[in-house]
Amino acid sequence: MTAKHRYWSQALLRSISRYPKGKLFISDELRVLAMRHELKLPPHSSAWGGLLSLARKEGLIQKTGRYVRSAVPTSHGHLVAEWRRI
């Protein structure tokens, strides 16, 4: 993992940890957070899944079992998992 990627993931993990417990969200929201923090988007779209997986492993979030259509144009309306801050 490069230093830039480590900084990117750590900054977004901090943002997730500040979510109130019980907050529901999808990965689209993390993209907005990254842009607000002026973080460059990752070079590959799979990095978002890796970030969510890491947040889950750290006990910050869990899947709700529901799926929502992504509003990100490059996602072409694919279903994405909904997550809950725990």
Backbone bond lengths (Angstrom), bond angles and torsions (degrees), N, CA, C in turn:
res aa  C-N    CA-C-N  psi(-1)  N-CA   C-N-CA  omega(-1)  CA-C   N-CA-C  phi
1 M - - - 1.451 - - 1.526 108.37 -
2 T 1.307 116.42 129.75 1.464 120.20 -179.25 1.523 109.97 -76.67
3 A 1.327 115.24 163.01 1.465 120.47 178.93 1.524 110.62 -61.06
4 K 1.343 117.42 -38.75 1.465 120.64 179.40 1.524 110.66 -63.86
5 H 1.334 116.58 -43.65 1.457 119.97 -179.84 1.521 110.69 -67.35
6 R 1.328 117.18 -38.59 1.459 121.26 178.42 1.528 109.75 -62.02
7 Y 1.338 117.17 -43.75 1.465 121.18 179.06 1.521 110.08 -63.18
8 W 1.330 117.06 -44.66 1.455 122.91 179.96 1.523 110.41 -58.25
9 S 1.324 116.53 -51.25 1.463 119.58 -176.81 1.523 111.60 -67.69
10 Q 1.325 117.99 -39.37 1.466 120.35 179.27 1.528 111.45 -65.94
11 A 1.331 117.18 -39.84 1.473 120.54 178.44 1.527 110.54 -62.28
12 L 1.327 117.37 -42.67 1.464 119.91 -179.96 1.525 112.16 -73.87
13 L 1.319 117.76 -33.18 1.468 119.62 174.81 1.529 110.40 -63.36
14 R 1.335 117.45 -39.49 1.474 120.72 176.34 1.523 110.08 -61.20
15 S 1.330 116.29 -42.01 1.469 119.93 179.03 1.526 110.70 -62.37
16 I 1.324 117.07 -44.49 1.464 120.67 178.84 1.529 109.85 -61.97
17 S 1.325 117.61 -41.58 1.471 120.48 -178.02 1.523 111.82 -64.44
18 R 1.323 117.27 -21.25 1.477 121.56 178.65 1.522 112.77 -86.44
19 Y 1.325 117.23 -10.38 1.457 119.69 176.49 1.524 108.76 -61.00
20 P 1.324 117.36 144.07 1.472 118.02 174.57 1.522 110.58 -67.18
21 K 1.320 116.11 145.48 1.467 119.65 178.83 1.522 109.35 -58.76
22 G 1.328 115.29 136.68 1.452 121.56 -179.51 1.520 113.80 94.17
23 K 1.342 117.77 -11.17 1.468 120.60 -179.56 1.524 109.84 -61.99
24 L 1.339 115.67 133.38 1.465 122.03 176.26 1.520 108.49 -98.83
25 F 1.333 116.77 140.84 1.464 120.66 179.49 1.517 110.06 -158.35
26 I 1.340 114.55 165.44 1.462 121.36 173.38 1.528 107.58 -124.90
27 S 1.310 116.32 170.55 1.464 121.05 -175.87 1.527 113.02 -60.13
28 D 1.332 117.99 -26.39 1.469 120.02 177.95 1.523 111.22 -54.98
29 E 1.327 116.37 -37.66 1.467 120.99 -178.84 1.527 111.17 -64.14
30 L 1.318 116.65 -34.64 1.461 119.87 178.95 1.528 111.28 -67.70
31 R 1.313 116.47 -34.15 1.472 120.37 176.19 1.525 110.10 -61.97
32 V 1.326 116.16 -41.85 1.467 120.76 178.41 1.528 109.71 -64.20
33 L 1.331 116.75 -43.41 1.471 120.26 177.76 1.521 111.13 -59.92
34 A 1.316 117.27 -43.31 1.466 120.95 -179.74 1.524 110.22 -60.10
35 M 1.326 116.59 -42.58 1.464 119.64 -179.93 1.534 111.01 -68.04
36 R 1.344 116.69 -38.53 1.475 120.34 177.67 1.521 111.49 -61.18
37 H 1.318 116.09 -37.71 1.467 121.59 -179.89 1.529 111.47 -85.79
38 E 1.334 115.29 5.71 1.464 122.30 -179.77 1.526 112.34 55.81
39 L 1.333 115.11 36.93 1.460 120.89 174.82 1.517 107.89 -88.01
40 K 1.301 116.32 138.32 1.466 119.31 174.74 1.514 108.45 -66.77
41 L 1.326 115.56 142.39 1.454 118.78 176.37 1.524 108.70 -68.30
42 P 1.321 117.32 149.63 1.471 119.41 -177.70 1.521 111.11 -63.13
43 P 1.330 116.81 154.89 1.459 120.32 -178.32 1.526 113.52 -66.82
44 H 1.319 117.30 -20.67 1.461 120.24 -179.74 1.524 109.20 -134.21
45 S 1.315 116.17 139.70 1.469 120.67 -176.23 1.528 113.45 -64.55
46 S 1.316 118.18 -19.88 1.467 119.69 179.22 1.526 112.58 -69.77
47 A 1.320 117.44 -13.59 1.467 120.65 179.32 1.530 111.45 -62.48
48 W 1.342 117.25 -30.16 1.469 120.03 178.92 1.521 109.92 -63.53
49 G 1.316 117.14 -43.10 1.460 120.92 178.11 1.514 111.67 -63.74
50 G 1.331 116.05 -39.04 1.459 120.08 177.49 1.518 111.77 -63.53
51 L 1.322 115.80 -39.48 1.464 120.19 178.40 1.530 110.72 -64.08
52 L 1.325 116.76 -45.40 1.462 120.18 179.44 1.526 111.11 -65.18
53 S 1.317 116.58 -38.15 1.463 120.75 177.50 1.527 110.59 -62.72
54 L 1.323 116.49 -42.59 1.461 120.84 178.19 1.530 110.73 -63.72
55 A 1.330 117.31 -43.66 1.469 120.88 178.88 1.531 110.69 -61.94
56 R 1.335 116.18 -37.57 1.468 120.35 177.20 1.523 110.79 -65.94
57 K 1.331 116.49 -45.35 1.464 120.91 -179.77 1.523 111.69 -63.38
58 E 1.333 116.47 -30.58 1.470 120.68 178.81 1.526 112.07 -82.98
59 G 1.333 116.93 0.34 1.461 120.83 176.41 1.515 114.48 79.34
60 L 1.331 116.72 19.82 1.463 119.92 -179.26 1.525 112.86 -87.09
61 I 1.339 116.49 -31.33 1.463 120.42 -173.18 1.525 110.54 -141.29
62 Q 1.329 114.89 164.19 1.462 121.28 171.76 1.511 108.22 -146.12
63 K 1.325 116.10 152.31 1.462 121.25 176.82 1.524 109.11 -70.92
64 T 1.334 115.60 143.95 1.457 120.22 177.10 1.521 111.72 -87.94
65 G 1.334 116.88 -18.09 1.459 121.08 -175.55 1.521 112.16 94.48
66 R 1.335 115.80 -4.68 1.468 119.82 177.93 1.528 109.27 -101.03
67 Y 1.332 114.55 156.62 1.463 121.38 178.40 1.523 108.89 -129.05
68 V 1.337 115.64 144.39 1.460 123.29 -175.98 1.526 107.47 -129.94
69 R 1.308 117.04 148.17 1.470 120.39 176.63 1.518 109.52 -72.68
70 S 1.307 116.38 131.02 1.459 122.00 177.59 1.522 109.76 -71.10
71 A 1.332 115.43 142.49 1.465 121.17 176.72 1.529 111.38 -95.30
72 V 1.324 117.46 -2.14 1.462 121.57 179.61 1.529 108.03 -72.18
73 P 1.340 117.70 121.42 1.472 120.29 -175.16 1.525 114.50 -52.95
74 T 1.324 117.78 -39.81 1.472 119.69 -178.04 1.529 112.47 -72.00
75 S 1.324 117.37 -11.24 1.471 121.19 176.98 1.518 112.15 -84.94
76 H 1.335 116.54 -11.50 1.464 121.94 176.35 1.529 112.77 53.97
77 G 1.330 116.00 36.32 1.459 120.12 176.25 1.514 115.60 72.62
78 H 1.316 117.54 16.64 1.467 119.61 178.46 1.522 110.68 -62.90
79 L 1.311 114.65 154.66 1.455 120.03 177.11 1.527 109.62 -77.00
80 V 1.324 115.77 137.50 1.466 121.62 176.51 1.519 108.25 -126.70
81 A 1.313 116.11 151.10 1.456 121.66 -178.03 1.525 110.77 -68.70
82 E 1.316 114.59 144.35 1.457 120.83 171.06 1.529 107.42 -93.57
83 W 1.315 116.14 140.10 1.455 122.80 -176.69 1.515 110.19 -120.73
84 R 1.331 115.96 154.66 1.462 123.13 176.63 1.523 109.30 -124.01
85 R 1.315 116.10 132.46 1.477 120.76 174.01 1.513 107.51 -72.71
86 I 1.334 117.93 129.16 1.470 121.82 179.88 1.516 111.25 -115.79
